Amino acid sequence: MDSIDNALGGLVAWVKLHPGTALAITIALHVLAILITTLWTNRITSLSARHKRLFRGTTGSDLEAQVMKTIESAQESEARIESLSKAVQRIDSSFIQGFRKTGFARYDAVPGQGGMQSFSIALLDDANSGLILTVITGRAESRTYCKPVVNGISNMMLSDEEKLVIASATLPAQQGLASSSA
């Protein structure tokens, strides 16, 4: 107890020697306490208002129903996402089966009459199946032919240019354009 009495005695002596400074320090501490109290009061009021908005018009059972409704909605969303994911996979797999290989050749099928206006194009999938579209153009007429291709082979008779576009489409190093001057 003597050490506390000594400390208080020293403080009292200092205050007697410096009453203005002691008063200024006391006022500053009170202002600081008022500011801290005001800040915490505003914070508590804000949290209270948010709490009231959150639970406005609800009871415990209403809140439970709202949580259950939110969970059901999330589960429905997950099911919908799964369904969409499967649909995307189906689309991807069908795209793989689409025409991904092409071969093209432009040529003069009727020398001196068409002027390199005839062409053949092969449109094949990954299994080298699809079709060949051939357009033969002359001076007075034009004819169009479409021939099936299965595994790189057609059951119909093919011209040299049509064979060339199949080869162009099926060989990766040559895929794309081919030319001929038949």
C-alpha contacts under 8 A as a table, 3 or more apart, distances in Angstrom:
res1	aa1	res2	aa2	distance
1	M	4	I	5.26
1	M	5	D	6.24
2	D	5	D	5.01
2	D	6	N	6.03
3	S	6	N	4.99
3	S	7	A	6.15
4	I	7	A	5.06
4	I	8	L	6.09
5	D	8	L	5.16
5	D	9	G	5.86
6	N	9	G	4.98
6	N	10	G	6.12
7	A	10	G	5.10
7	A	11	L	6.23
8	L	11	L	4.97
8	L	12	V	6.05
9	G	12	V	5.14
9	G	13	A	6.13
10	G	13	A	5.06
10	G	14	W	6.20
11	L	14	W	5.04
11	L	15	V	6.19
12	V	15	V	5.11
12	V	16	K	6.23
13	A	16	K	5.14
13	A	17	L	6.34
14	W	17	L	5.08
14	W	18	H	6.08
15	V	18	H	5.03
15	V	19	P	5.16
15	V	21	T	7.97
15	V	22	A	5.80
16	K	19	P	5.64
18	H	21	T	5.57
18	H	22	A	6.24
19	P	22	A	5.11
19	P	23	L	6.13
20	G	23	L	5.12
20	G	24	A	6.23
21	T	24	A	5.06
21	T	25	I	6.18
22	A	25	I	5.19
22	A	26	T	6.17
23	L	26	T	5.08
23	L	27	I	6.17
24	A	27	I	5.15
24	A	28	A	6.13
25	I	28	A	5.09
25	I	29	L	6.20
26	T	29	L	5.22
26	T	30	H	6.27
27	I	30	H	5.09
27	I	31	V	6.19
28	A	31	V	5.12
28	A	32	L	6.12
29	L	32	L	5.03
29	L	33	A	6.13
30	H	33	A	5.03
30	H	34	I	6.19
31	V	34	I	5.05
31	V	35	L	6.18
32	L	35	L	5.12
32	L	36	I	6.21
33	A	36	I	5.21
33	A	37	T	6.08
34	I	37	T	5.07
34	I	38	T	6.07
35	L	38	T	5.07
35	L	39	L	6.17
36	I	39	L	5.16
36	I	40	W	6.20
37	T	40	W	5.26
37	T	41	T	6.04
38	T	41	T	5.04
38	T	42	N	6.20
39	L	42	N	5.23
39	L	43	R	6.24
40	W	43	R	4.99
40	W	44	I	6.10
41	T	44	I	5.16
41	T	45	T	6.09
42	N	45	T	5.06
42	N	46	S	6.13
43	R	46	S	5.14
43	R	47	L	6.24
44	I	47	L	5.12
44	I	48	S	6.00
45	T	48	S	5.01
45	T	49	A	6.17
46	S	49	A	5.16
46	S	50	R	6.30
47	L	50	R	5.09
47	L	51	H	6.05
48	S	51	H	4.99
48	S	52	K	6.14
49	A	52	K	5.10
49	A	53	R	6.22
50	R	53	R	5.11
50	R	54	L	6.12
51	H	54	L	5.11
51	H	55	F	6.26
52	K	55	F	5.28
52	K	56	R	5.50
53	R	56	R	5.12
55	F	58	T	5.41
55	F	59	T	7.57
55	F	63	L	7.74
58	T	61	S	7.73
58	T	62	D	5.25
58	T	63	L	6.16
59	T	62	D	5.04
59	T	63	L	6.17
60	G	63	L	5.14
60	G	64	E	6.23
61	S	64	E	4.96
61	S	65	A	6.13
62	D	65	A	5.02
62	D	66	Q	6.17
63	L	66	Q	5.04
63	L	67	V	6.23
64	E	67	V	5.11
64	E	68	M	6.17
65	A	68	M	5.05
65	A	69	K	6.06
66	Q	69	K	5.03
66	Q	70	T	6.19
67	V	70	T	5.07
67	V	71	I	6.23
68	M	71	I	5.03
68	M	72	E	6.17
69	K	72	E	5.11
69	K	73	S	6.14
70	T	73	S	5.05
70	T	74	A	6.19
71	I	74	A	5.06
71	I	75	Q	6.23
72	E	75	Q	5.03
72	E	76	E	6.14
73	S	76	E	5.05
73	S	77	S	6.13
74	A	77	S	4.99
74	A	78	E	6.20
75	Q	78	E	5.01
75	Q	79	A	6.23
76	E	79	A	5.05
76	E	80	R	6.14
77	S	80	R	5.01
77	S	81	I	6.07
78	E	81	I	5.05
78	E	82	E	6.17
79	A	82	E	5.05
79	A	83	S	6.19
80	R	83	S	4.98
80	R	84	L	6.12
81	I	84	L	5.07
81	I	85	S	6.01
82	E	85	S	4.99
82	E	86	K	6.29
83	S	86	K	5.21
83	S	87	A	6.30
84	L	87	A	4.94
84	L	88	V	6.18
85	S	88	V	5.13
85	S	89	Q	6.30
86	K	89	Q	5.01
86	K	90	R	6.25
87	A	90	R	5.06
87	A	91	I	6.22
88	V	91	I	5.03
88	V	92	D	6.07
89	Q	92	D	4.97
89	Q	93	S	6.14
90	R	93	S	5.14
90	R	94	S	6.14
91	I	94	S	5.11
91	I	95	F	6.03
92	D	95	F	5.04
92	D	96	I	6.42
93	S	96	I	5.17
93	S	97	Q	6.75
94	S	97	Q	5.03
94	S	98	G	6.50
95	F	98	G	4.97
96	I	100	R	7.66
96	I	125	D	7.48
96	I	126	D	6.96
97	Q	125	D	5.65
97	Q	126	D	6.43
97	Q	127	A	7.96
98	G	124	L	7.71
98	G	125	D	5.35
98	G	126	D	7.75
99	F	102	T	7.62
99	F	123	L	5.61
99	F	124	L	4.87
99	F	125	D	4.31
99	F	126	D	7.50
99	F	130	G	7.14
100	R	123	L	7.29
100	R	124	L	6.15
100	R	125	D	5.22
100	R	126	D	6.59
101	K	122	A	7.77
101	K	123	L	5.97
101	K	124	L	4.97
101	K	125	D	5.99
101	K	126	D	7.15
101	K	128	N	7.70
101	K	169	A	5.25
101	K	170	T	6.93
101	K	175	Q	7.17
101	K	176	G	7.91
102	T	121	I	6.99
102	T	122	A	5.31
102	T	123	L	4.89
102	T	124	L	6.24
102	T	165	V	7.70
102	T	168	S	7.37
102	T	169	A	4.64
102	T	170	T	7.99
102	T	175	Q	6.59
102	T	176	G	5.72
103	G	121	I	5.53
103	G	122	A	4.95
103	G	123	L	6.99
103	G	164	L	7.99
103	G	165	V	4.47
103	G	166	I	6.24
103	G	167	A	7.57
103	G	168	S	4.96
103	G	169	A	4.35
103	G	175	Q	6.16
103	G	176	G	4.81
103	G	177	L	5.70
103	G	178	A	6.83
104	F	119	F	7.27
104	F	120	S	5.80
104	F	121	I	4.40
104	F	122	A	6.45
104	F	165	V	5.44
104	F	168	S	7.53
104	F	176	G	6.36
104	F	177	L	4.87
104	F	178	A	5.61
104	F	179	S	7.62
105	A	119	F	5.48
105	A	120	S	5.40
105	A	121	I	6.53
105	A	161	E	6.75
105	A	164	L	7.65
105	A	165	V	6.29
105	A	177	L	6.24
105	A	178	A	4.81
105	A	179	S	4.81
105	A	180	S	6.46
106	R	116	M	6.31
106	R	117	Q	6.88
106	R	118	S	5.79
106	R	119	F	4.20
106	R	120	S	6.63
106	R	178	A	7.68
106	R	179	S	5.85
106	R	180	S	6.51
106	R	181	S	7.99
107	Y	116	M	4.66
107	Y	117	Q	6.58
107	Y	118	S	5.35
107	Y	119	F	5.87
107	Y	179	S	6.97
107	Y	180	S	5.43
107	Y	181	S	5.21
107	Y	182	A	6.29
108	D	111	P	5.69
108	D	112	G	7.99
108	D	114	G	5.89
108	D	115	G	5.72
108	D	116	M	4.04
108	D	117	Q	6.29
108	D	118	S	5.79
108	D	181	S	6.15
108	D	182	A	6.16
109	A	114	G	6.91
109	A	116	M	7.38
109	A	118	S	6.02
109	A	136	I	6.28
109	A	137	T	7.15
109	A	138	G	7.74
109	A	182	A	6.39
110	V	113	Q	5.55
110	V	114	G	5.64
110	V	137	T	7.48
110	V	138	G	6.09
111	P	114	G	6.56
111	P	115	G	7.28
112	G	115	G	6.52
113	Q	138	G	5.44
113	Q	139	R	5.12
114	G	117	Q	5.64
114	G	118	S	7.11
114	G	137	T	5.58
114	G	138	G	4.45
114	G	139	R	5.58
116	M	119	F	7.97
116	M	181	S	7.99
117	Q	136	I	7.58
117	Q	137	T	5.85
118	S	134	T	7.64
118	S	135	V	5.45
118	S	136	I	4.67
118	S	137	T	5.07
119	F	134	T	5.80
119	F	135	V	5.46
119	F	136	I	6.75
120	S	132	I	6.75
120	S	133	L	5.59
120	S	134	T	4.19
120	S	135	V	6.37
120	S	161	E	6.83
120	S	162	E	6.10
120	S	165	V	6.91
121	I	132	I	5.56
121	I	133	L	5.30
121	I	134	T	6.46
121	I	162	E	7.62
121	I	165	V	6.25
122	A	130	G	7.59
122	A	131	L	5.86
122	A	132	I	4.35
122	A	133	L	6.48
122	A	162	E	7.69
122	A	165	V	5.70
122	A	166	I	5.88
122	A	169	A	6.68
123	L	130	G	5.66
123	L	131	L	5.48
123	L	132	I	6.31
123	L	169	A	7.67
124	L	127	A	7.52
124	L	128	N	5.08
124	L	129	S	5.04
124	L	130	G	4.41
124	L	131	L	6.49
124	L	149	V	7.80
124	L	169	A	7.21
125	D	128	N	5.21
125	D	129	S	5.47
125	D	130	G	6.22
126	D	129	S	7.38
127	A	150	V	7.96
127	A	151	N	5.85
127	A	152	G	7.92
128	N	149	V	7.45
128	N	150	V	6.52
128	N	151	N	4.75
128	N	152	G	4.92
128	N	170	T	6.58
129	S	148	P	7.80
129	S	149	V	5.09
129	S	150	V	4.23
129	S	151	N	5.03
129	S	152	G	6.04
130	G	148	P	6.04
130	G	149	V	5.07
130	G	150	V	6.49
131	L	146	C	6.66
131	L	147	K	5.52
131	L	148	P	4.47
131	L	149	V	5.14
132	I	145	Y	7.95
132	I	146	C	5.60
132	I	147	K	5.15
132	I	148	P	6.44
132	I	149	V	7.09
132	I	162	E	7.09
132	I	166	I	7.97
133	L	144	T	7.25
133	L	145	Y	5.78
133	L	146	C	4.56
133	L	147	K	6.61
134	T	144	T	5.65
134	T	145	Y	5.02
134	T	146	C	6.32
134	T	162	E	7.66
135	V	142	S	6.94
135	V	143	R	5.66
135	V	144	T	4.39
135	V	145	Y	6.35
136	I	142	S	5.60
136	I	143	R	5.15
136	I	144	T	6.34
137	T	141	E	6.27
137	T	142	S	4.34
137	T	143	R	6.49
138	G	141	E	5.32
138	G	142	S	5.90
147	K	154	S	7.04
147	K	156	M	6.77
148	P	154	S	5.74
148	P	155	N	7.33
148	P	156	M	7.67
149	V	152	G	5.80
149	V	153	I	5.26
149	V	154	S	4.39
149	V	155	N	7.38
150	V	153	I	5.33
150	V	154	S	6.17
152	G	166	I	6.78
152	G	170	T	7.34
154	S	157	M	7.34
154	S	158	L	7.54
158	L	161	E	7.91
158	L	162	E	5.68
158	L	163	K	6.26
159	S	162	E	5.14
159	S	163	K	6.33
160	D	163	K	5.12
160	D	164	L	6.15
161	E	164	L	4.87
161	E	165	V	6.34
161	E	180	S	6.90
161	E	182	A	7.88
162	E	165	V	5.23
162	E	166	I	6.39
163	K	166	I	5.22
163	K	167	A	6.25
164	L	167	A	5.11
164	L	168	S	6.04
164	L	178	A	7.15
165	V	168	S	4.80
165	V	169	A	6.05
165	V	177	L	7.93
165	V	178	A	6.64
166	I	169	A	5.12
166	I	170	T	6.07
167	A	170	T	5.22
167	A	171	L	5.94
167	A	174	Q	7.83
167	A	175	Q	7.99
168	S	171	L	5.71
168	S	172	P	7.83
168	S	174	Q	5.17
168	S	175	Q	4.75
168	S	176	G	6.14
168	S	177	L	7.02
168	S	178	A	6.51
169	A	172	P	7.23
169	A	174	Q	7.18
169	A	175	Q	4.69
169	A	176	G	6.26
170	T	174	Q	7.98
170	T	175	Q	6.63
171	L	174	Q	5.40
171	L	175	Q	5.76
172	P	175	Q	5.07
174	Q	177	L	7.75
